[in-house]
Amino acid sequence: MSNPVSSPGSAGATQAQHTTAAPREMPSPPLTSAPAVAVNPAALGLAAFAMTTFVLSFANAGIISAGATPVVFSLALFYGGVAQILAGLWEFAQKNTFGATAFCSYGAFWMAFWYLETATDLGKAGSGLAVGLGTWLLAWAIFTLYMTFASWRTNIATFLVFVFLTLTYFALAFGAYSGSDGLNKLGGWLGIITALLAWYASFGIVINSTFKRTVLPLGARA
């Protein structure tokens, strides 16, 4: 058998094909080589909740005059309200159902409190004010109670915040229903404890994130 004979130009054609083939595209380099850093919006949300609750609870506990309550209005609108809602929206973006629900809800609570105190005439409610305000606080107590069960899966610090916040709402609600100054003051003291716990949780998130290690334990459970 005779060896197959290549046709004239076949080697050249093959060489030309290799020569003219489009070069393979290299992937574009990343715009930045800095590693992605996870930001926890709970630090902001807890801090905003803590400060606003702390100041109002001083008035509820009778430590400062009830006439000084308007000092909390700016905090209620901008820090307790707007800042918490922004934290909640950030939690939505991070697909955190618990954080999104909690911060948006309590941000709305503080904005509703600001509106209730500054833009409505509560004097027109007459004798129905106690029942209306008590029911409003009771509804928040119920919401906080079921959020407390969910908070058990976050960390111990957050769980304790919700435990004491639930007690705070119930004390204030029944204080409003009964007109009991003692229950109102109890709600104020429970609110102060709640605020301190929330500050602790916020501080823990901030300092642990900054130092890149556990400096302040939060009692993680999840």
One Martini backbone bead per residue (centre of mass of N, CA, C, O) as a GRO file, in nm:
protein
  222
    1MET     BB    1   0.098   0.035   0.019
    2SER     BB    2   0.043   0.358  -0.012
    3ASN     BB    3   0.112   0.650   0.091
    4PRO     BB    4  -0.034   0.915   0.179
    5VAL     BB    5  -0.090   1.214  -0.001
    6SER     BB    6  -0.043   1.526   0.026
    7SER     BB    7  -0.170   1.804  -0.049
    8PRO     BB    8  -0.114   2.090  -0.166
    9GLY     BB    9  -0.107   2.311   0.119
   10SER     BB   10  -0.203   2.163   0.382
   11ALA     BB   11   0.013   2.253   0.582
   12GLY     BB   12  -0.032   2.555   0.539
   13ALA     BB   13  -0.325   2.562   0.622
   14THR     BB   14  -0.289   2.457   0.905
   15GLN     BB   15  -0.097   2.682   0.993
   16ALA     BB   16  -0.298   2.914   0.938
   17GLN     BB   17  -0.515   2.831   1.137
   18HIS     BB   18  -0.332   2.861   1.389
   19THR     BB   19  -0.255   3.160   1.332
   20THR     BB   20  -0.571   3.283   1.298
   21ALA     BB   21  -0.665   3.216   1.563
   22ALA     BB   22  -0.839   3.316   1.819
   23PRO     BB   23  -0.776   3.432   2.108
   24ARG     BB   24  -0.810   3.367   2.426
   25GLU     BB   25  -0.999   3.491   2.671
   26MET     BB   26  -0.938   3.675   2.946
   27PRO     BB   27  -1.015   3.741   3.246
   28SER     BB   28  -1.112   3.989   3.423
   29PRO     BB   29  -1.012   4.177   3.657
   30PRO     BB   30  -1.070   4.283   3.945
   31LEU     BB   31  -1.141   4.589   4.082
   32THR     BB   32  -1.074   4.442   4.360
   33SER     BB   33  -0.872   4.281   4.621
   34ALA     BB   34  -1.065   4.316   4.841
   35PRO     BB   35  -1.227   4.174   5.079
   36ALA     BB   36  -1.517   4.077   5.182
   37VAL     BB   37  -1.732   4.250   5.416
   38ALA     BB   38  -1.928   4.191   5.678
   39VAL     BB   39  -2.224   4.364   5.772
   40ASN     BB   40  -2.388   4.440   6.083
   41PRO     BB   41  -2.694   4.604   6.137
   42ALA     BB   42  -2.751   4.540   6.443
   43ALA     BB   43  -2.574   4.752   6.576
   44LEU     BB   44  -2.753   4.993   6.498
   45GLY     BB   45  -3.034   4.898   6.587
   46LEU     BB   46  -2.963   4.855   6.890
   47ALA     BB   47  -2.858   5.140   6.952
   48ALA     BB   48  -3.116   5.295   6.878
   49PHE     BB   49  -3.300   5.147   7.074
   50ALA     BB   50  -3.146   5.197   7.340
   51MET     BB   51  -3.140   5.507   7.362
   52THR     BB   52  -3.445   5.563   7.343
   53THR     BB   53  -3.531   5.379   7.579
   54PHE     BB   54  -3.360   5.505   7.801
   55VAL     BB   55  -3.483   5.791   7.807
   56LEU     BB   56  -3.784   5.717   7.844
   57SER     BB   57  -3.746   5.535   8.102
   58PHE     BB   58  -3.669   5.766   8.292
   59ALA     BB   59  -3.954   5.884   8.289
   60ASN     BB   60  -4.119   5.630   8.371
   61ALA     BB   61  -3.946   5.594   8.650
   62GLY     BB   62  -3.899   5.904   8.768
   63ILE     BB   63  -3.608   6.034   8.732
   64ILE     BB   64  -3.758   6.214   8.541
   65SER     BB   65  -3.959   6.430   8.429
   66ALA     BB   66  -4.242   6.408   8.238
   67GLY     BB   67  -4.191   6.696   8.108
   68ALA     BB   68  -3.917   6.573   7.956
   69THR     BB   69  -4.016   6.386   7.720
   70PRO     BB   70  -3.956   6.563   7.455
   71VAL     BB   71  -3.647   6.477   7.434
   72VAL     BB   72  -3.726   6.199   7.277
   73PHE     BB   73  -3.841   6.278   6.995
   74SER     BB   74  -3.584   6.295   6.820
   75LEU     BB   75  -3.501   6.004   6.869
   76ALA     BB   76  -3.760   5.863   6.771
   77LEU     BB   77  -3.734   5.959   6.476
   78PHE     BB   78  -3.418   5.929   6.391
   79TYR     BB   79  -3.305   5.681   6.557
   80GLY     BB   80  -3.533   5.484   6.638
   81GLY     BB   81  -3.654   5.510   6.352
   82VAL     BB   82  -3.476   5.551   6.092
   83ALA     BB   83  -3.228   5.375   6.170
   84GLN     BB   84  -3.387   5.109   6.210
   85ILE     BB   85  -3.506   5.087   5.927
   86LEU     BB   86  -3.238   5.076   5.781
   87ALA     BB   87  -3.146   4.817   5.921
   88GLY     BB   88  -3.387   4.645   5.821
   89LEU     BB   89  -3.331   4.674   5.516
   90TRP     BB   90  -3.052   4.542   5.534
   91GLU     BB   91  -3.163   4.272   5.634
   92PHE     BB   92  -3.322   4.211   5.381
   93ALA     BB   93  -3.069   4.204   5.192
   94GLN     BB   94  -2.954   3.956   5.391
   95LYS     BB   95  -3.193   3.757   5.457
   96ASN     BB   96  -3.312   3.859   5.752
   97THR     BB   97  -3.603   3.813   5.900
   98PHE     BB   98  -3.572   3.894   6.194
   99GLY     BB   99  -3.422   4.168   6.165
  100ALA     BB  100  -3.623   4.302   5.974
  101THR     BB  101  -3.876   4.285   6.154
  102ALA     BB  102  -3.767   4.422   6.407
  103PHE     BB  103  -3.649   4.700   6.303
  104CYS     BB  104  -3.895   4.799   6.144
  105SER     BB  105  -4.097   4.783   6.376
  106TYR     BB  106  -3.946   4.961   6.596
  107GLY     BB  107  -3.916   5.202   6.414
  108ALA     BB  108  -4.224   5.243   6.385
  109PHE     BB  109  -4.283   5.280   6.680
  110TRP     BB  110  -4.122   5.547   6.721
  111MET     BB  111  -4.276   5.706   6.504
  112ALA     BB  112  -4.554   5.667   6.634
  113PHE     BB  113  -4.485   5.802   6.900
  114TRP     BB  114  -4.417   6.077   6.784
  115TYR     BB  115  -4.694   6.126   6.652
  116LEU     BB  116  -4.872   6.090   6.905
  117GLU     BB  117  -4.724   6.334   7.069
  118THR     BB  118  -4.723   6.572   6.821
  119ALA     BB  119  -5.001   6.514   6.611
  120THR     BB  120  -5.197   6.471   6.858
  121ASP     BB  121  -5.509   6.486   7.053
  122LEU     BB  122  -5.537   6.323   7.349
  123GLY     BB  123  -5.760   6.488   7.500
  124LYS     BB  124  -6.009   6.380   7.324
  125ALA     BB  125  -6.029   6.087   7.455
  126GLY     BB  126  -6.036   6.088   7.748
  127SER     BB  127  -6.132   5.799   7.906
  128GLY     BB  128  -6.018   5.630   7.646
  129LEU     BB  129  -5.708   5.652   7.666
  130ALA     BB  130  -5.627   5.414   7.846
  131VAL     BB  131  -5.737   5.192   7.660
  132GLY     BB  132  -5.590   5.269   7.401
  133LEU     BB  133  -5.297   5.263   7.512
  134GLY     BB  134  -5.306   4.978   7.629
  135THR     BB  135  -5.366   4.832   7.359
  136TRP     BB  136  -5.118   4.929   7.208
  137LEU     BB  137  -4.913   4.796   7.409
  138LEU     BB  138  -5.025   4.508   7.397
  139ALA     BB  139  -4.964   4.456   7.099
  140TRP     BB  140  -4.655   4.486   7.138
  141ALA     BB  141  -4.629   4.256   7.341
  142ILE     BB  142  -4.718   4.027   7.155
  143PHE     BB  143  -4.507   4.066   6.938
  144THR     BB  144  -4.260   4.036   7.131
  145LEU     BB  145  -4.320   3.751   7.230
  146TYR     BB  146  -4.283   3.601   6.951
  147MET     BB  147  -3.995   3.715   6.907
  148THR     BB  148  -3.866   3.573   7.150
  149PHE     BB  149  -3.876   3.286   7.041
  150ALA     BB  150  -3.695   3.350   6.792
  151SER     BB  151  -3.441   3.469   6.954
  152TRP     BB  152  -3.323   3.196   7.062
  153ARG     BB  153  -3.160   3.153   6.769
  154THR     BB  154  -2.939   3.362   6.811
  155ASN     BB  155  -2.880   3.499   7.114
  156ILE     BB  156  -2.866   3.571   7.442
  157ALA     BB  157  -2.866   3.879   7.432
  158THR     BB  158  -3.120   3.909   7.251
  159PHE     BB  159  -3.311   3.744   7.422
  160LEU     BB  160  -3.302   3.934   7.673
  161VAL     BB  161  -3.414   4.179   7.535
  162PHE     BB  162  -3.696   4.047   7.475
  163VAL     BB  163  -3.779   3.972   7.755
  164PHE     BB  164  -3.772   4.267   7.878
  165LEU     BB  165  -3.955   4.397   7.665
  166THR     BB  166  -4.206   4.236   7.727
  167LEU     BB  167  -4.230   4.327   8.023
  168THR     BB  168  -4.250   4.627   7.961
  169TYR     BB  169  -4.513   4.627   7.795
  170PHE     BB  170  -4.696   4.494   8.006
  171ALA     BB  171  -4.658   4.703   8.229
  172LEU     BB  172  -4.756   4.950   8.061
  173ALA     BB  173  -5.031   4.843   7.979
  174PHE     BB  174  -5.146   4.793   8.273
  175GLY     BB  175  -5.089   5.081   8.362
  176ALA     BB  176  -5.286   5.215   8.162
  177TYR     BB  177  -5.546   5.066   8.240
  178SER     BB  178  -5.519   5.134   8.570
  179GLY     BB  179  -5.333   5.387   8.653
  180SER     BB  180  -5.056   5.278   8.751
  181ASP     BB  181  -4.764   5.405   8.873
  182GLY     BB  182  -4.608   5.148   8.946
  183LEU     BB  183  -4.616   5.013   8.663
  184ASN     BB  184  -4.482   5.241   8.509
  185LYS     BB  185  -4.215   5.228   8.671
  186LEU     BB  186  -4.153   4.938   8.610
  187GLY     BB  187  -4.135   4.980   8.304
  188GLY     BB  188  -3.896   5.173   8.324
  189TRP     BB  189  -3.689   4.977   8.455
  190LEU     BB  190  -3.713   4.760   8.236
  191GLY     BB  191  -3.621   4.951   8.007
  192ILE     BB  192  -3.336   4.999   8.112
  193ILE     BB  193  -3.244   4.708   8.096
  194THR     BB  194  -3.300   4.674   7.795
  195ALA     BB  195  -3.102   4.892   7.699
  196LEU     BB  196  -2.842   4.769   7.820
  197LEU     BB  197  -2.861   4.505   7.660
  198ALA     BB  198  -2.856   4.635   7.378
  199TRP     BB  199  -2.582   4.769   7.410
  200TYR     BB  200  -2.424   4.514   7.453
  201ALA     BB  201  -2.489   4.383   7.181
  202SER     BB  202  -2.375   4.612   7.008
  203PHE     BB  203  -2.090   4.615   7.126
  204GLY     BB  204  -2.019   4.324   7.053
  205ILE     BB  205  -2.040   4.353   6.746
  206VAL     BB  206  -1.834   4.583   6.711
  207ILE     BB  207  -1.580   4.467   6.863
  208ASN     BB  208  -1.563   4.192   6.718
  209SER     BB  209  -1.535   4.311   6.433
  210THR     BB  210  -1.283   4.492   6.484
  211PHE     BB  211  -1.097   4.248   6.620
  212LYS     BB  212  -1.163   3.963   6.487
  213ARG     BB  213  -1.295   3.874   6.770
  214THR     BB  214  -1.383   3.753   7.082
  215VAL     BB  215  -1.448   3.986   7.339
  216LEU     BB  216  -1.772   3.980   7.349
  217PRO     BB  217  -2.002   3.781   7.457
  218LEU     BB  218  -2.334   3.655   7.318
  219GLY     BB  219  -2.429   3.359   7.292
  220ALA     BB  220  -2.428   3.172   7.059
  221ARG     BB  221  -2.669   2.939   6.879
  222ALA     BB  222  -2.678   2.916   6.549
   0.00000   0.00000   0.00000
